[in-house]
Amino acid sequence: GAVVSQHPSWVICKSGTSVKIECRSLDFQATTMFWYRQFPKQSLMLMATSNEGSKATYEQGVEKDKFLINHASLTLSTLTVTSAHPEDSSFYICSAGDRGVGEKLFFGSGTQLSVL
Amino acid sequence: GENVEQHPSTLSVQEGDSAVIKCTYSDSASNYFPWYKQELGKGPQLIIDIRSNVGEKKDQRIAVTLNKTAKHFSLHITETQPEDSAVYFCAASKGAKAGKSTFGDGTTLTVKP
């Protein structure tokens, strides 16, 4: 099946610093990738849709200047949490759709961000 | 917008028993219904999906049923094993926009050996 690789799996950073999370589709091309945030024991909350070669589309309430998304190639999307604060601590997950098998979504393994 | 409700929130079964998780959706235009399994500290994994033109789909011990009229779909796991213990999410979406899926709140399944 399609594989989505996400790195790092966990990161600890100081308040005020920026953190970059990478999401790669390893064996298929993804013109669209998605970024989610998940709090403990809760469902996935879609943050934004990452579009290859164009600007990301953010969901209502998500600060685009806070969560920078870049989708420079058909296999890589990055999420940068800028000037991180403790309230940004969360589990971040990416996904990509493999059109070769219809609209099925494949998820990365997630990144646990802890901001001190 | 779409609203997906999932029940139960927790489910505990004995190894070998069956487990059933149910979801209802509100938007009759939704036509793609995947189920995901998420283990602790990992991303969700697609385990089975169904489209609105099909009433049932099976894959070994896992099956999904869809009732379009009632707008509900269910996940059935037979002969449960301890490794089936995880959080299961249902989702609903329209057309080729699985990424814009609306997810249920999840069901924590515990299979006791």
Interface residues (C-beta under 8 A of the other chain):
Chain A: V4 Q6 T32 M33 F34 K41 Q42 S43 L44 L46 T49 I93 C94 S95 G97 R99 G102 E103 K104 L105 F106 F107 G108 S109 G110 Q112
Chain B: Y32 P34 Y36 G41 K42 G43 P44 Q45 L46 D49 F89 S93 G95 A96 K97 A98 G99 K100 S101 F103 G104 D105 G106 T108
